């Protein structure tokens, strides 16, 4: 495309244009080592959301792609991959499209080893091969919706809840804040459908599943009223799939969907751990961690590598204490996020500063800044999530 050409306004045109740019950047970067480029996520499913302002389109959905290199080709470093994403973002911005690009650079063995997770299922079912062997996605093991791991669904909901803590008028636009809440509502439904063995790929298909499931006796087992949950999923699906984002979701929508999501989070944790109803989150997560045994070390070893062997030495005593309590870095961050949310609800009872300080004690790395305010604690939780949870399965 010429540098001054603007991309058309339909979702399909955006998908095609973004895909072309990703392929061009990857071919220039990897040359003969490039095996395939596979688009995934909302763009691949033509379920992209964007807002239009001053002739520019800001895509609220990420451009997610898997870049498969030939076996034996060296994989780029994290920093090099980030630079590649930045290059694609700048080239798309030159055509009037602002979007966050996320690329995972792998070998073919990665596809063959994907576990029964939501990501694997949707990649195989909905991924679009932009470049390379058309049948490459058939290397992914075939899983049905009832095969998907419940822990993965719980992690999805946990991640969205932590990411919701980033939302604020000082950092995000109104459109972005609303989009975060819409995504949380949709992934709340996705997570619950996995626990009920009803998951399907794509938001339209999941709405149909929820409509069908809400009429069955099994729907009474859900932690939320089935009719109200169905209404929420309808609203979120319509908002996500409209041509341009920005519908009025009404006052209090974000607080309502967040409260429901935490309620479902506890319900799912009870079922994963076989706990009695009403068991505390700390008790359940520690029990779950202890069942992992020495496998909990994987998460802490990732934290050591991520921080650096020498630099991380100052945290080893704390990390050992958290490990002994049955926590992984992931579970420690999730538990801190839950404690933060509970702390906000109980703010009227006083001792907010003390409560927030105890929450920060759960975090793998506690920031130097004072943790007296809920906003500062939220920033520390999100930072630990981005550093020690986002880029690992451990």
C-alpha positions, -999 to 999 in steps of 0.1 A, spaced: 0 0 0 12 36 -6 22 54 25 -7 78 23 -34 52 15 -60 49 43 -75 15 51 -112 11 44 -139 11 71 -153 -24 72 -141 -51 96 -132 -74 68 -111 -46 51 -93 -40 84 -86 -77 89 -71 -80 54 -50 -49 56 -36 -58 91 -29 -94 78 -10 -81 48 12 -58 69 20 -86 94 31 -109 66 52 -82 50 70 -74 82 76 -111 90 90 -119 55 113 -89 57 125 -99 92 128 -137 89 133 -143 51 137 -180 42 134 -190 79 97 -180 79 74 -210 77 39 -195 84 20 -166 98 -13 -174 114 -38 -147 125 -58 -155 156 -81 -137 180 -110 -114 171 -94 -103 138 -93 -139 125 -130 -144 135 -141 -110 120 -152 -100 155 -130 -69 157 -140 -38 176 -127 -3 168 -135 34 173 -132 61 146 -119 96 154 -105 123 131 -103 98 102 -82 73 122 -93 39 134 -82 27 168 -87 -11 171 -97 -21 206 -90 -57 197 -53 -67 194 -37 -80 162 -26 -114 175 -6 -138 153 15 -169 156 47 -167 136 61 -202 128 98 -205 119 115 -234 102 128 -260 126 163 -252 136 160 -214 129 169 -194 160 139 -178 178 142 -141 185 146 -127 220 118 -111 238 132 -76 230 135 -84 193 99 -97 192 87 -65 209 107 -45 183 90 -65 155 56 -58 170 64 -21 172 75 -20 136 42 -35 125 23 -10 147 41 20 131 35 8 96 -2 3 103 -4 37 119 9 52 87 -23 40 71 -46 55 97 -50 24 119 -38 23 155 -36 -12 170 -16 -32 195 2 -60 177 11 -92 196 32 -118 179 43 -152 192 73 -166 174 76 -204 176 87 -236 159 62 -262 146 67 -283 177 48 -256 197 16 -263 177 19 -300 182 23 -296 219 -6 -272 227 -26 -284 256 -65 -285 258 -69 -248 264 -93 -222 251 -65 -206 231 -56 -240 214 -92 -247 206 -99 -213 190 -66 -212 171 -73 -246 155 -110 -237 148 -107 -201 138 -71 -193 130 -64 -179 95 -32 -189 77 -20 -157 61 13 -172 48 27 -207 46 12 -242 45 -26 -239 45 -30 -271 67 -5 -262 93 -32 -257 120 -41 -294 117 -9 -301 137 -27 -288 168 -43 -317 187 -80 -319 182 -100 -311 213 -138 -308 218 -154 -281 239 -159 -306 267 -122 -316 268 -110 -281 277 -91 -277 310 -112 -260 338 -80 -245 353 -73 -227 320 -108 -212 320 -103 -201 356 -70 -185 346 -87 -167 317 -112 -151 341 -85 -143 367 -64 -126 340 -93 -105 328 -101 -94 364 -65 -83 370 -64 -65 337 -96 -47 347 -76 -31 375 -57 -11 349 -88 7 338 -89 43 349 -97 77 334 -60 87 339 -47 59 316 -76 47 294 -101 64 271 -138 59 278 -140 35 248 -111 15 261 -126 13 296 -159 2 282 -142 -24 260 -124 -38 290 -158 -44 308 -173 -59 277 -144 -83 274 -147 -92 310 -184 -100 306 -177 -122 275 -148 -141 291 -169 -146 323 -194 -164 300 -166 -183 282 -151 -195 315 -185 -207 329 -192 -225 296 -160 -244 299 -169 -255 334 -203 -267 321 -187 -285 291 -204 -262 266 -177 -240 251 -177 -231 214 -153 -209 194 -164 -174 186 -186 -149 205 -217 -156 183 -214 -193 189 -210 -188 226 -241 -166 228 -260 -194 211 -246 -219 236 -256 -197 265 -291 -192 251 -295 -230 248 -279 -238 281 -300 -212 301 -331 -233 293 -317 -265 308 -320 -277 344 -282 -277 347 -282 -239 344 -294 -237 380 -260 -248 391 -244 -216 379 -233 -190 406 -254 -163 388 -291 -162 378 -291 -178 343 -316 -152 328 -295 -123 341 -263 -139 328 -279 -144 294 -289 -108 293 -253 -98 301 -239 -120 274 -263 -106 248 -254 -70 257 -217 -77 256 -219 -97 224 -238 -70 206 -214 -43 219 -184 -64 208 -196 -72 173 -211 -39 162 -191 -21 135 -178 6 158 -174 3 196 -189 28 220 -225 19 228 -239 32 261 -237 4 286 -253 24 314 -241 36 347 -227 9 370 -221 -16 343 -184 -21 350 -190 -25 387 -218 -50 381 -199 -72 357 -167 -71 379 -187 -82 410 -203 -111 391 -169 -121 377 -154 -124 412 -184 -144 423 -179 -168 395 -142 -169 402 -148 -182 437 -174 -207 425 -150 -221 399 -122 -223 425 -145 -243 448 -151 -268 420 -115 -271 410 -104 -278 446 -134 -297 458 -138 -272 487 -169 -268 508 -191 -238 499 -180 -207 517 -143 -217 519 -119 -187 519 -100 -178 487 -67 -181 505 -75 -215 519 -86 -228 485 -57 -214 465 -31 -228 490 -48 -262 489 -47 -261 451 -10 -251 451 -1 -279 475 -16 -304 452 8 -292 425 37 -302 448 71 -294 434 56 -283 401 50 -250 419 88 -244 414 83 -238 377 66 -204 383 94 -194 408 121 -204 384 105 -183 357 105 -154 382 142 -159 389 151 -160 351 129 -130 344 144 -109 372 180 -122 368 198 -146 390 218 -120 408 192 -93 410 165 -118 423 186 -130 452 172 -102 474 137 -118 470 146 -154 475 137 -154 512 102 -140 505 97 -163 475 106 -193 496 80 -182 522 53 -179 495 63 -212 480 60 -228 515 25 -214 518 15 -233 487 16 -203 463 30 -198 428 37 -163 415 5 -166 395 -16 -177 424 0 -150 447 -10 -123 422 -45 -136 418 -50 -138 456 -36 -102 459 -61 -90 433 -90 -107 451 -78 -92 484 -76 -58 468 -112 -61 456 -124 -72 490 -105 -43 506 -124 -18 484 -157 -33 496 -146 -31 532 -131 4 530 -157 19 552 -146 -3 581 -112 15 583 -76 2 584 -74 6 546 -37 13 547 -30 -17 568 -51 -40 546 -34 -28 514 0 -33 530 -8 -69 537 -20 -74 502 13 -61 488 31 -87 510 16 -114 488 33 -99 456 65 -115 444 80 -80 441 67 -52 463 74 -17 449 94 9 467 65 33 467 42 34 497 12 11 494 -12 32 514 -37 39 486 -57 14 467 -46 29 434 -9 23 442 -16 -13 453 -35 -19 420 -5 -6 400 18 -30 419 -5 -59 413 -8 -52 376 30 -48 373 36 -82 390 10 -97 367 27 -83 336 61 -94 348 55 -128 362 22 -142 348 15 -130 313 43 -147 294 43 -181 311 20 -211 315 35 -219 349 
